[in-house]
């Protein structure tokens, strides 16, 4: 009888411990997750204080844009890595990984940034040169790590150990006219092959990730294509499976249930192609404003929390089946005027101060981090 009574007592004790952990919000999930699983896609250059909050909150990776038009403004001007350096340095000092996505064609090469650099030899050579410069700066043995191996003249601490970038994402939302026009899986396949050849030449161990595919653009034809259909057509290109290691999705959806449908649709395509690539959610998010009828991705303060929890619960539970390696919440802080819901999609409100929303506390509940440094 004593043995039978011990079970409920033990259960109560365990529940009490669990309740304390939940209240503190710093207990890691029981699930064993890949290193770098909890990611953030910031909208602005990362500051040291941003990185401190991220490090405390259990953020393990950031998805960093490398905009070619910003890095190389003129054909003769060389590369300006200043803003990229700031974010890489801030993240690296906190032990946070960096996943860059490189996209955009400068105006001195094409009329629009959404034109992939494939139309002539000059564009292709310039794109390859950019990739080489990025790998030689941030990859293994890169110039950036050499420059930051010792304390800076301004007193900035050295970055030790070096954290070279080994994973590169090629372009952004190539299935949506906002980032690529015309939308064409065959053209993207050409860009992918060119990019892989260049990156692998200078870092043979690098991992190549496909463009993050927007789940269901409302635009059609040359202006937009659903992620699953785009990926299906991409797989039809002969030899394409050997050109990448990772598939990426941006499952923006009205709610987490719709997100599941988008994710499973992409997984079905990879299964039909007899492929099992690494899978990444390189953007995911809902806004905290109440403009649901105007912007389907805005769910209000409570709705943002509800959708965040629903999405992470599903993704963590199914991580092994999906071969899911990382999930990047977009975004870190609200930014006014950047896009239709960029002003409310952050985990913190806009401004230099750190004013967390309830969604930030929900996030650290999954990541096992702390709300403050």
Secondary structure, 3 states (H helix, E strand, C coil): CHHHHHHHHHHHHHHHHHHHHHHHCCCCCCCCCCCCCEEECCCCCCCHHHHHHHHHCCCCEEEEEEEHHHHCCCCCCCCCCHHHHHHHHHHHHCCCEEEEEEECCCCCCCCCCCCCCCCCHHHHHHHHHHHHHHHHHHCCCCHHHHHCCCCCCCCCCCCCCCCCCCEEEECECCCECCCCCCCCHHHHHHHHHHHHHHHHHHCCCCEEEEEEEECCCCCCHHHECCHHHHHHHHHCCCCHHHHCCEEEEECCCCCHHHHHHHHHHHHHHHHHCCCCCEEEEEEECCECCCCCCCCCCECHHHHHHHHHHHHHHHHHHCHHHHCEEEEEECCCECCCCCCCCCCCCCCECCCCCCCECHHHHHHHHHHCCCCCC
